[in-house]
Structure formats: structure tokens, C-alpha cells
Amino acid sequence: MTQRPDAVQPGGERPGGPVKPSLRPTNPATLVVAALGMGVLAWLCMRRFFGDIPDLNWLPGLTLAGLAVVEVVAATTTRARVERRPGSGRINPLLVARYAVLAKASSLGGAIFAGTYAGVVLWALVERDQLAVAEKNLPPAVAGLVGGLALTAAALLLERACRVPPPPEDKDSPNGGGTPGSSHR
């Protein structure tokens, strides 16, 4: 049996060196696919099972909006501390890593909720002239949609705030501020 050249060997090593953990930025396509998939699924479920599903209430939408506010505040303070603005204090690097993971999870969760509520909103708009339950469920569904979108946006903002800024350029260095060993020709 032959081993792939990039396969991890015992001890966590690859032929090119040790495995380096990484956390990549959230792919917007992932969020769009999750939202669209959940939107279609929610619309189909509402169309088929609306009589068996309890009426929506305002609490989930308000909760999503509240989480969005918390993440915007965290993003603002984190960005100030990462950029070392005066009066912002120091930040624990482990806290930044935890915020980054929270942001990735929240962006996907917000997209899933936004897609689900978008499917319910679409169903309610189509059926509101024929079903009283659709008219009744439309405002809380819109609130859930707005809350899900707000959470997704706030999570992306928090994820961006957790990025490490590039090192400042040193204009006094012999190579004109580039990385060590680089030259500007």
C-alpha cells in the first residue's frame, strides 16, 4: 500500500513538516448555501405540515437580535484591543481565538435561522390571503429573519475583528520596510 505524499504520519507529522492548525475565514458561499437549503426545507415543511406546527412567537427573533448586539460589542472592543488603541487595554490571545470560533459558529447559525425564517416568511406571504394562521405568523417570522441576518452580519464583523493586523512597516530597515530578506527591485 502506498501512502499519499500529504498524508499525516504517526506523531502528527507530514513529510513537509509538522501539521499547522489553521482557522480560515468563513466562506460566504457556505452561508448562502446553508440559508437557501434551510429556506427551501422550511417552506416545504410549512406547506405540508402548517396545521401541526405551533404558532411562531417573537422570542427567537429577539434572542437572535440580542446575540447580534452582544457580538457587535465584542467585535468593537476586540478590534480596539487587537489594534492596541489608546485606553483599550491588552487582550488575551486565547480570548481572541474563542471569539473567532464563536463568530464562525454564529455566522453559520445565523444563516441557518435566516434561511428558515425566510422560508416561513415566503410561505406566509403566499398563504396569508387564504389562511389566518399565515397572517398571524408573518410578523414573528419577519422578526426572526431580521434577527438571523443581524446575527450573521455581527458574527462576520466579530470574525474580522479577530484577525491579526499585519506588522507595521519599518521604514528605517535596509530593505525599505519589506519582510526580512526581501528586496524591492
Buried (B, 14 or more C-beta within 10 A) or exposed (E): EEEEEEEEEEEEEEEEEEEEEEEEBBEEEEBEEBBBBBBBEBBEBBEEEBEEEEEBEEEBBBBBBEBBEBBBEBBBBBBBBBEEEEEBEEBEEEEBEEBBEBBBEBBBBBBBBBBBBBBBBBBBBBBBEEBEBBBEBBBBBBBBBBBBBBBBBBBBBBBBBBEEEEEEEEEEEEEEBEEEEEEEE
